[in-house]
């Protein structure tokens, strides 16, 4: 037994390839008082506006996406320094950076909750 959807257009669309895509037209839900003529005469009234913050975030996202995840030159220089015994980590600087990271993450978490 074949299932048939009422109100569907059985015409097909040529995709330019050797296959076709069936075209469907919008139909009001069953029991809806909308008639075909009023559905065709209505125009879309939905609109979208992009805020300045969204534009800024999009440009930042593009900038971040364009930067490499790993600075290969820095990795090579550090690897070379370690191999030659010239790399001496600064524990105070590492601790300061870890504390700053923790502070930044905490502040970001507070802003998200607000």
FENPEDA-V416829 format. One record per backbone hydrogen bond with DSSP energy under -1.0 kcal/mol. NH is the residue of the N-H (numbers start at 1). CO is the residue of the C=O. Records with the same first field share a line. If there is no record, write none. Layout:
NH->CO  CO
This chain:
8->5
13->21
15->19
21->13
23->11
32->29
39->35
40->36
41->37
42->38
55->51
56->52
57->53
58->54
59->55
60->56
61->57
62->58
63->59
64->60
65->61
66->62
67->64
72->70
75->71
76->72
77->73
78->74
79->75
80->76
81->77
82->78
83->79
84->80
85->82
86->81
87->81
94->90
95->91
96->92
97->93
98->94
99->95
100->96
101->97
102->98
103->99
104->100
105->101
106->102
107->103
108->104
109->105
110->106
111->107
112->108
113->109
114->110
